[in-house]
């Protein structure tokens, strides 16, 4: 068996995954190049836990490494709580929000903000936002390539005669691709 993504806690199997950490760094680099300075991260706690905290880890590492002191603290919510988002947004006034699976997008739109006029928006999974915002900026997680990598891992395991739970599980990580959509715009630096 081979796992696709990081949702199975046990048994620890070979797996093919999207590289969440590197994709967050890529999003932050792209947004910085567009002129955004106050980049906010809004994620659902369960989703960040599902990727082993890689989004928040990369966000905080980027902030530390680049000295971006103006980044607001990440907003990690157990559920989409509009009052908590409204307080956070009004206090820190980010010029762009990074989020995933319509979570932050829904909170932004409910706050009455115009995208990208008043605030930009970038998704960590553009496919997850396609239904509500079809031309969103952000990361294509390259799911087809992740699936192909899973098949490669499975074929390799068969060729090795592997049976049962692997003693040293293999990981194949696939980088995401930045997609420039209409939810971000070049800002004056």
N, C-alpha and C positions, 0 to 999 in steps of 0.2 A: 504494500500500500504506500501511496505517496500523498502527502497533504498539500493542498493548495491554500495558501494564506497561513495565518498564525492563530487559528481559532481552536484547535484541538490541544488541550493541555496534556493529555495522556492517552495513548502511549506517545512517546517522542519518536516521530517518524521522519524519514527523509521528507523534505518539503521544498516547494518552489513558491517564492513570495515576491511581492513588489517591495522594493527597497524604500520603505517609508522615510527613513532617516535622511538619505541622500536627496529624496524628492523634496523634503521640507527645505533643505539647504538650497536646492535649485530654485524653489519658489521665492525664497527670501532674496537670493541674488537677482533674480529677474525683476522683482518688485523694486529693489534698490536701484537697479539700472533704469527703471521707468521713472525714478525720482521720488518714490514713496519713502518717507522718513519715520513715520509713526505706525509701524506695522503691528497690528493686533492679531492674536491667535484666540479663536473661540472654538472649543471642541467639546463634544459630549464625552463625559468621563469613561463610559463603557467602550466607546470607540478607541480612545487613547490607550486604555488598558489592553484592548484587543491587539494593538500593535506594540505592546510592551513599552508604552511611554515614549516611543521613538519620535513622535511628532514634537512633544514638549521638550524632550532632551535636545533635539536638533535646534529648536527655536531658542532655547536658553544658551546652548553652546554658541550659536551664531551671534547672539546678543553679546555674550562675553568676549568672543574672539574679535569681533569688529568694534567693540566699545559703543554699541548703539544704546546709549543710556535712555533715549527717548522712547524705546519700545515699552508699551504698557505690559504689566504682568499678564500672563496667559489667563484667560477666563475658561475654567474647566467646570462644566455644569453636569449634574446628574441627569437633568432633563431640560428641555427648552423653557427656561423661566424668564419670561420677558422682563419683569421688574429688575431682576439681577443683571440682565444684559443692559437694560436702559441705564441703570446706575453706573455700571462699568463704562459704557460708551460715553455718557455725559461727563464722567470724571476724567477720562484719558483722551478722548477725542482722537482716536486713531484715524489716519487718512486712508487706510486699507485694512480689510479683515481677511484673514486666512482661516478657512474652515473646511468642513467636509459633509457630504450627504445632506445638503440643503439645510443643515442645522443652523449655521451662522447666517446663511442667506435669508432664511425665514425670519430670524430675529432682526436682521437689518431692515428688511422690507416692512416688518410690523412696526419698527421704530419710525417709519416714514421717510427713510433716507433714499435719495436718488443715486442709483448706481450707473455709471461711475462718477457722475457729476459731484456729489457731496462726499462720497466715499467709494473706494475701489473694493472689489471682492475677488478673491482667488480661491479656487477649490483644490483640495488635495486629491480629488477624484472627479474629474470633469464628467465622466459618465454618470456619476451619482447626481449631478445637477442638471443633466441634459433636459429632463422633462419640464422643470420649472424655469430654467434659464438656459436655453439651448446653445448660446454662444458665450459661455462662461470661460474666463481665463483660468489657467491652472494646470494641473498635472493629469496627463493621460497615463494611467497605471499600466498600460500595455498588457492587458489581461490575456490576450491571445498568445503573447510571447511567454507569459508566466505559465499558461497551460501547456505550451510546447516544451518548456523546461521541465514541467512535471512529467510529461511523457518520456522525455530523455532520461530523467532519473529512474523512472519505472523500468524502462528498457535496460538500462545499465544494471539495475538490481537483478533483473531476470538473467542477464548474461553472467553475472557473478554467482548466480545460484543462491542469492540471498533469500533467507526465509525468516519469518518472525520479526520481532522488533529489532531494529539495527542497534548494534552496540555503540556505534559512532555515527549518528544520523548526519546526512549530508544536507546542505542548504544551498539552493540556487536562488540568488537575488537578481531581480531584473529592475534596472533603473527606469524611472518614469520619464516622460517627455513633456516639456513645457509647451502649452498651447496658448497662444496669444488670442484672447477673445475680446468681446465688447464690455466686459465687466471691469476692465482696468484701462487706464489711459495715461499717456506720458504726462508727467507733472513738471511744473517749473521747479528747478532745484534751488 
